[in-house]
Amino acid sequence: MWAFINGHLAIDLGGLHEARTDTIVLDDRAAELGLVKGNVYALELFHAERHSTGSHFRIDSTLSLVDCGTVQVVK
């Protein structure tokens, strides 16, 4: 799972590995991600399924989401 914020890689949990977690405190990484408080930025998530029965992810957030569009499911 990879998360990009404002076009910058913010979380990289890619590759084969045991269960992992990561957390972003946007106030702490605002300069690195090019963020200004009060503005709207893109959040893009990518998930690669590499195990047929055990791969999953969960997102907990306090973000206010706008213009989310739709998620296309590819079968």
C-alpha positions in Angstrom: 0.0 0.0 0.0 1.3 3.4 -1.0 -0.2 6.8 -0.1 0.6 9.9 -2.0 -0.4 13.3 -0.7 -0.1 16.3 -3.0 2.0 14.2 -5.4 4.5 13.2 -2.7 5.0 9.7 -1.4 3.8 9.9 2.2 3.5 6.2 3.2 5.3 3.2 1.6 4.3 -0.2 2.8 5.1 -1.9 -0.4 6.8 -5.3 -0.8 6.4 -8.6 0.8 6.4 -8.4 4.6 4.7 -9.2 7.9 1.9 -7.0 9.1 3.0 -3.3 9.3 1.4 0.0 10.3 2.3 3.6 9.6 1.0 6.9 10.7 1.2 10.4 9.3 0.8 13.6 11.3 0.3 16.1 8.6 1.2 19.1 10.7 4.6 17.5 11.3 5.2 16.7 7.6 3.5 19.8 6.0 6.7 21.4 4.7 8.0 18.1 3.2 4.6 17.4 1.5 4.2 21.0 0.3 1.0 21.5 2.4 -0.5 24.8 3.7 -3.2 24.5 6.4 -6.7 25.2 5.0 -5.9 24.2 1.4 -7.2 21.2 -0.4 -4.8 18.5 -1.7 -5.0 15.2 -3.5 -4.7 11.9 -1.5 -4.1 8.9 -3.7 -3.9 5.4 -2.4 -2.6 2.3 -4.2 -3.0 -1.2 -3.0 -1.3 -4.2 -4.6 -2.8 -7.6 -3.7 0.1 -10.1 -3.3 -1.5 -12.8 -1.3 -4.8 -14.5 -2.2 -6.1 -14.9 1.4 -4.3 -12.6 3.8 -3.6 -9.1 2.4 -5.7 -6.2 3.6 -5.5 -2.6 4.8 -7.4 -0.2 7.0 -7.4 3.6 7.0 -8.4 5.7 10.0 -8.5 9.4 9.3 -9.6 12.8 10.7 -9.4 14.3 7.2 -12.4 16.1 5.6 -12.8 14.5 2.2 -14.1 16.5 -0.8 -14.5 15.6 -4.5 -13.7 12.0 -3.9 -15.0 10.8 -7.2 -15.5 7.0 -7.6 -13.3 4.0 -7.2 -13.2 1.7 -10.3 -13.3 -2.0 -9.4 -11.3 -4.1 -11.8 -12.2 -7.8 -11.9 
